[in-house]
Amino acid sequence: MNAAPTVEHHDAEALLEAIIALSPYRRVLAPLQVDITRIALANRQISGALAAVIGRSGFTAGATLRRRDLGPEARTFAAFLDHIHFASPPFLKSVGEWPVGGRRGE
């Protein structure tokens, strides 16, 4: 079993913050940054993608991220953030599904 490459938490957090800033869902996702970072670092695919981008681009906290720096991992991040957005409390509430199992107007 191959372990995902490790990345510095601070750099990964900064990279995710920069990726979220590029997202069309940034208003919903930005307040969830701490949870998104925790989930991303615990996920082998996402943490591997973070490590690949950091390794290839040399991204560190405080650096500027360009979309092209994401390379082939851009699709992975987009799918991850799409999932987070559509599972987020603000989105679920907007379609009458929050709290989970609740009914409209409750």
Secondary structure, 3 states (H helix, E strand, C coil): CCCCCCCCHHHHHHHHHHHHHHCCCHHHHHHHHHHHHHHHHHCHHHHHHHHHHHHHHCCCCCCCCCHHHHHHHHHHHHHHHHHHHHHCHHHHHHCCCCCCCCCCCC
